Amino acid sequence: MSIDYRKELNGLEPYKPGKPIEDVKREYGLQRVVKLASNENPLGCSKKVKEKLMASLDDLAIYPDGNATNLKEALSRKLDVHVDEILPSSGADEMIELISKTLISPEDEVIMADITFPRYVATTKIMGGVPVVVPLKDYTFDLDGILSKITDKTKIIWICNPNNPTGTIVTEEELIKFFDQVPSNIIIAYDEAYREFVTRDDYPMDSIKFVKKYPNILVMRTFSKAYGLAGIRVGYAIGNKSLIENINKVRGPFNVNSLAQIAAITALEDEDFVKKIYKVNLEGKNYLYEQFKEIKLYFPPSEANHIYVNVEKDAGEVFIELQKRGVIIRPMGGTWIRVSIGTLEENKLFIEKLKEVLGK
Ligand SMILES: Cc1ncc(COP(=O)(O)O)c(C=O)c1O
C-alpha cells in the first residue's frame, strides 16, 4: 500500500541550497573553488566568537537553555526591547516556519513578492495556505500592489528589506505609509536578514520603533550574514508580547543549540567585526558595479551583500560554465544570476571567469 502523504506536499520541492564547495571540487576535479552562492560572510566570523566557542566545548552533554535566557537578555540590553518581546530561533529559516505554523490555517491567504526569499511561499504551502504573489515593480516591492491584494482571508504579509535576491529596499517613508494602511489583524513579517549591509540613509535602520508602534509587526533578524554565523544557525524575532508568546507555543524545546547561543551573545559584543564586513562588502560592491558596467550588464543597485545581474544568457548555462571554472553563483531563472559579494580576490576571480564564459 502506498503512503498517503499530506496533500499540501504535492508539487513541493525540497529547498535547493547553494552548491557546496566540496561537491564542485569533486565533480570537476578542481583544487580551488570559490562559493558566491549563499550570501555568506567572506571574512568568516569574529575571532572573539571562535575563542569563546572553543572554550565552551565541555558543556555539550548538557541540554541548551531552552529559553535562551542569556541571549534574550543580551538582545534586550542591546536593542532596548523587553525580553518578552524577543524570540531566538535556529536561524531566520526556523522563524519563517514558526510564524507560518502559528498563523496559517488551510485556505488563509499570505501575500509575498515575486521574486523574493522562497521559504515564504514554501512554508505557506506546507500549512495549506494560499500564496498571493505580487510581482516586483522596478525590481522593488510594490507596496500599493500588495495593499490591493488584501482580503478578509489575508493572514500574513512578508516584506523582505533589503530584498533577496534583488538587494533593493523600500524606504522608511514608504514603509510607514504602508504599515498605516494594513489592517491590524494581519501580521507583517518584516525580514531584515541583510540590514547590516545597507548604506542608504532613507532605509529604516531603527525598525524597533515599528514594533513599538504597530502590534502586528514582527521584525526578523539573523546572525548568518553580517555576523558570519550561518553554520551555527541562530536568528531572532522581535514583536509584541502576545505575538511572541503565541509563536513560542509552536517552538521546539531546545531550538537554539548551546553553542549558537554563546556565539550570538559574543558576536553582539564585537561591533568592530560588523563594521569591517560592512566596509569589505561596500568595496566589493563598488568593484563589481564597475566591472558589470564595463561589460554592459544590467543590475539593480543593491543594498545587501549580493547583486542580481542580468547576464543576457541562459542563467543555468552560465552557472554550469562558471562552476567548471571554480566559481559557484546562483542561477535565478531566465537570464538572471545572483552573486554574493566576496573578498576582493574572490570578486576578481568571479569577474575573470564571467568574462570568459560570456565571451566579453
Ligand atoms: C531574506 C532571508 N531571510 C532569511 C534567511 C534565512 O537565514 P538563516 O540563515 O538565518 O536561516 C535568508 C537566507 O539566505 C534570507 O536571504
Ligand as a Chemical Component Dictionary entry (heavy atoms), coordinates in Angstrom:
data_LIG
# 
_chem_comp.id                   LIG 
_chem_comp.type                 NON-POLYMER 
_chem_comp.pdbx_formal_charge   0 
_chem_comp.three_letter_code    LIG 
# 
loop_
_chem_comp_atom.comp_id 
_chem_comp_atom.atom_id 
_chem_comp_atom.alt_atom_id 
_chem_comp_atom.type_symbol 
_chem_comp_atom.charge 
_chem_comp_atom.model_Cartn_x 
_chem_comp_atom.model_Cartn_y 
_chem_comp_atom.model_Cartn_z 
_chem_comp_atom.pdbx_ordinal 
LIG C1 C1 C 0 15.827 37.093 3.244 1  
LIG C2 C2 C 0 16.296 35.925 4.025 2  
LIG N1 N1 N 0 15.647 35.577 5.141 3  
LIG C3 C3 C 0 16.031 34.533 5.873 4  
LIG C4 C4 C 0 17.115 33.768 5.518 5  
LIG C5 C5 C 0 17.493 32.604 6.368 6  
LIG O1 O1 O 0 18.621 32.898 7.092 7  
LIG P1 P1 P 0 19.146 31.981 8.261 8  
LIG O2 O2 O 0 20.495 31.527 7.872 9  
LIG O3 O3 O 0 19.157 32.887 9.463 10 
LIG O4 O4 O 0 18.196 30.863 8.448 11 
LIG C6 C6 C 0 17.826 34.083 4.372 12 
LIG C7 C7 C 0 18.976 33.257 3.956 13 
LIG O5 O5 O 0 19.570 33.387 2.943 14 
LIG C8 C8 C 0 17.407 35.181 3.598 15 
LIG O6 O6 O 0 18.041 35.527 2.478 16 
# 
loop_
_chem_comp_bond.comp_id 
_chem_comp_bond.atom_id_1 
_chem_comp_bond.atom_id_2 
_chem_comp_bond.value_order 
_chem_comp_bond.pdbx_ordinal 
LIG C1 C2 SING 1  
LIG C2 N1 SING 2  
LIG C2 C8 DOUB 3  
LIG N1 C3 DOUB 4  
LIG C3 C4 SING 5  
LIG C4 C5 SING 6  
LIG C4 C6 DOUB 7  
LIG C5 O1 SING 8  
LIG O1 P1 SING 9  
LIG P1 O2 DOUB 10 
LIG P1 O3 SING 11 
LIG P1 O4 SING 12 
LIG C6 C7 SING 13 
LIG C6 C8 SING 14 
LIG C7 O5 DOUB 15 
LIG C8 O6 SING 16 
# 
